[in-house]
Amino acid sequence: MEEKTEKFDYEAFEKEAMKQLLLGKPLSGSEGVLTPLVKRLMEATLRGELSAHLAEEPPGGNRRNGHGRKRVKTAHGEVDIATPRDRAGTFDPVLLPKRERVLNAELDMKIIKLYGLGMSQRDISDHVRDLYGIEVSEATISAVTDQVIADVQAWRGRPLEGRYAIVWLDAIHFKVKEDGRVVNKAVYTALGVGPDGHKDLLGLYVGQHEGAKFWLSVLHDLRQRGVEDMLIACIDNLSGFSEAIALVYPQSDIQLCIVHQVRGTLKYVSYKHNKEVVKDMRAIYRAPNEERALQALEVFSDKWGERYPQAVSSWRTNWPLLASQYRYSERIRRLIYTTNPIEGFHAQLRKYTKTKRVFENDMALLKLLYLAQQRIVEKMAAKPIFAWREIAAELRLLFGPRFDPQLANNDQHVISLPQTPSLNTQQHQHHQQ
């Protein structure tokens, strides 16, 4: 038979709570304003657990046997609660197991939350001790945070949208213990913009070193998870990267990051000429169209080609991938000419990982990155990219059904994207003169 419980007057509780708050009474603690409500909810949950337990017992066998008293430590302070009992003594509640005096589920969530904020295990232990008055070891913290591993694996294997308008691909590096030594590992990240204009993190992949071969496996994974097409792929100048994309997504328009190109060029330039060279490169990538950009490149070549031939040749070699931006309006160019969006995402990841100088293993790294990205992506996905309606209209016109499948059966006009030409023979001859 179900125990009769005193009806809880929530209206009276609300009035009394407001009165006590105005008098300066704290929210939490044994005498806190919220303590009666916490006590009520915990006791109701325990009674519900006992009812479910008895329902599974043979009829006429086990039954209720009054209740005991227990002082429980919660985030709101210590609470005295009535704990229901059964005659057979087989009832062991999930919310508060036998002989436990700390709300385990709440404690676990607190530890996971603190871990996701990037706190060190020592700081987490200190915080739990201050909050609950108990000691938790590093092994306990690790075991608790391991609860998110299943969520990590499910998230990494989740289905993705069939197409993304823009995908930025880049890597961030961390120190991880492996075979008794500390090694640098690359975390490959893919940040995409769906047809609705909202950003989403498509995946996190841990590899030994950043390389085109591993990027190829990342792209294959995205394909297997449902990504059939990415209209524009924005990458750094890693050797073989563009070829890897072309193998998996042959229709993708590839844009090489201008910032990486500038940094790579300056490796061949004496420090005393850095400012002047940067100014001359700016005239290239900020040109209003490709024709003007090529003219600026020739000026750059004439001025610096003899002194820094490798700096000039890098622009000429990479030109087909650097010039993709000129096919689009200024709105889209601002989005694709650098990998800044994903580098900004990496900078936010660093805020959560800055206290972790070395991770114990790959999964320890992935656990923290997964928890961190949840917070970052939630804020990032709250609103679409600025002026997305106009950008979407341009992409719809340029890419047709690749952007909007509904156009496949329409007579909508689709503009063919021009192919970026390599520098012609006359230009090369001019450069050599």
C-alpha positions, 0 to 999 in steps of 0.5 A: 500500500502506498504511504500517505504523504503530507501535501506540499503547499508550493504556493505557501513555499514560494511566499515564504521563500521570497520572505526569507530571501528579503530577510537575507536568508541564503539559498543553500545550506541546511537552513537555506531557502531551497532546502525544503524543496530539495528535501521534498523532491529527494523524498518523492524520488525515493518513494517512487523508486520503492514503489517500482521495486515492490511492483517487481516483487512477488505478490504478497511478499515484500512490502513497505516498512516505514522509513529511516532518517539520513543526513545527505550532503548536496550542492545545496548543503546538508539535508535531513530526509526520510528514507523509505524501507521495505520489510525484506531489506532488498531495496537499494535506491539509485538516487541514494544507495545504502550507506551513501550520504552524498548524492552520487548522481549530483556529485558525478555531474558536478565533477564532470562539469568541473572537468569540462571547464578545464579544471585540474584534478587537484582543483576539482578535488579541492572544490568537492571537498569544500562543497561536500566535505569529502575527499575524491582521488584522481582515480575517482575523478578519472572513473567519473569522467569516463562516464562520458566516453560512451557519449564521446563515441556516439557523438563522433559517429553521429550522422551528419547533413548531406551537404555543407556550404563551407567547411574549414579544416585545420588541426590543433596540437596537444601533448599526450603521454604514449608508451611512457613518453610525452609526444605531440599529437594533432587533433584534426577538426572539421567545422562546417556551415549547413544550408541554414547558415549555422555552424557545427563541429563535424568531428574531432580526430586524434592523430600522431602528426598532421599530414595529408594521409590522415586528413584523407581518413578524416574525409572518408569518415565524413563521407561515411557519416553522410556528408555527400558534398562540401561546396567550398573547402578552406584549408591551410597549405599542408602538402597533399591536402588539396589532393586528398580533398579532390579524391573524396570530394572532387567537386569541391572548390578549394580555397587556400588560407591567405594567412597561412600563405603569408606566413609561409612566404615570410619564412623566405624573407629577411626580417628587415624586409618583412613589413614591405613584403607584407604590404606588397602581398596585401595588394595581391590578396585584397585586389577586387578581382583576379585580373587585378590580383595577377597584376599585383602578383607581377609587381611583387614578382618583379620587385622581389623575385631576384632577391627572394625567388622561393617567396615568389614561386610559392605564390605562383605554385599555389595560385589556383588554390589562392584565387578561388575566392575571386569567384565569389562576392565580398560577403563569401570572400570574407568567410573563405579567404582564411581559416580564421573561423576554425582557428577562432574555435581552436582558441576557445578550446585552448581556454578549456585546456590551458591547465592541462599541460600533458594528457594521460592518453588520447581518450583523456584529451577527447573527453575534455575536448568533447565537453568543451565543444558542447559549450562552444558549439551551443553558443556558436549555433545560436545564430546563423552567419551574418547576412546568410540570406544573401549568401545563400541566394548567391550559393543557390545561384552558383551551385544550384541543386548541390546547394538546394536539392529542390532545384534539381527538377526546376529550370532554375538557371545555374551559373557555372563557376569559372576555372581559375587559370594558371599563370600564362606563358606570357606572364612567366616570360615577363617574370623571367626578363 
